[in-house]
Amino acid sequence: MTTEIATEKEHQTVASLLNSEAVKARFREVLGGKASAFMSSVISAVKANKALSDADPRSVVSAAAVAATLDLPIVPGLGQAY
């Protein structure tokens, strides 16, 4: 059982974390109707940036949650949540 949990955590991606109901609910709580677009922009930013792709997905989602709380857009060109 412990091995299954560890293996599951190793295969988590930003997209899979953002697809979990608990994470979706938290982003909806913070962003309301903008949550889906925000989460999509996080996934796009990760796909476009090798450093983000290599980072721990939980760290990326955590940083995205902070950006959401501060109402910062996840648009690399703006550099607000960079």
Buried (B, 14 or more C-beta within 10 A) or exposed (E): EEEEEEEEEEEBBBBEBBEEEEBBEBBBEBBEEBBEEBBEBBBEBBEEBEEBBEBEBEEBBEBBBEBBEEEBBBEBEEEEBE
